[in-house]
Amino acid sequence: ISRKLCDEDGTRRTGAHWVLSIAANASADNASTEPPNLRTVGIQRLSSDGIDFCVKKGSRIASQLQQMESSPNGLPLSILHLQGRIVAGESAEQWRGDGLCYAIPLKEILPHMPSVTITSMVASRRIQAERGGARDDGDNYYDDNATTESAERTTVGNKSHTTEVIQRTRMELESGDLSFAEQVASIQAVRFVPYRLECMKGGHDSIMWER
């Protein structure tokens, strides 16, 4: 609240750049041979229940959550949040934690999500559909049939077409023509519940980080 990132109820302020880095095992089968799946997500709400954010459906984290729908166990996740500046008169904080994340209904956080987030995720899913349903992770597309040794990451093939799809999606959202059903099909709301959380704080004149 003091940094004007959220309101008193923990909801992200409009225009606030409030982000979290999250890391999860690449998969249950090959976590020992592949690096963790790392991405940056926007925090939408913070409450006593946990930290709420969203990922695009089709991403590795969303797919793993879908596979665990019938399980009471959450998906293990590690987080990192940085804020502040190390300059005279100011301080910086580093929040680190481990916990479990769970899928929650999109309607719980949709009113708090920036339009650019909704637009980009829905547009990306539309582009995936055009490509035959290949899943993606962040801004990169994956071929489910690719081998571990092959170069799975590929770039956006047609930037002008991608821009066109995003613009069309944005206009539909602004005019109210973007259906809730498509948003649900494109966006996965997630709640992270930490079981370990620590904060390290320091500043320009600090001798060492205060934990």
WOQUIBEL-V805789 format. One record per backbone hydrogen bond with DSSP energy under -1.0 kcal/mol. CO is the residue of the C=O (numbers start at 0). NH is the residue of the N-H. Records with the same first field share a line. If there is no record, write none. Layout:
BEGIN
CO->NH / NH
END
This chain:
BEGIN
0->3
4->12
6->9
9->45
10->6
12->15
15->17
17->42
19->40
20->79
21->38
22->77
23->36
29->32 / 33
36->23
38->21
40->19
43->11
44->51
49->46
50->191
51->43 / 44
52->189
54->187
55->58
58->62
59->63
60->64
61->65
62->66
65->68
67->70
74->100
76->98
77->22
78->96
79->20
80->94
82->92
84->86
86->89
90->84
91->201
92->82
93->199
94->80
95->197
96->78
97->194 / 195
98->76
99->192
100->74
101->190
104->107
105->108 / 109
108->111
109->112
113->117
114->118
115->119
116->120
117->121
118->122
119->123
120->124
121->125
122->126
123->127
124->128
125->129
126->130
127->132
128->131
134->141
136->139
139->136
142->145
149->151
157->161
158->162
159->163
160->164
161->165
162->166
163->167
164->168
165->169
166->170
167->171
168->172
169->173
170->174
171->176 / 177
178->182
179->183
180->184
182->186
185->56
187->54
188->103
189->52
190->101
191->50
192->99
195->97
197->95
199->93
200->209
201->91
202->205
209->200
END
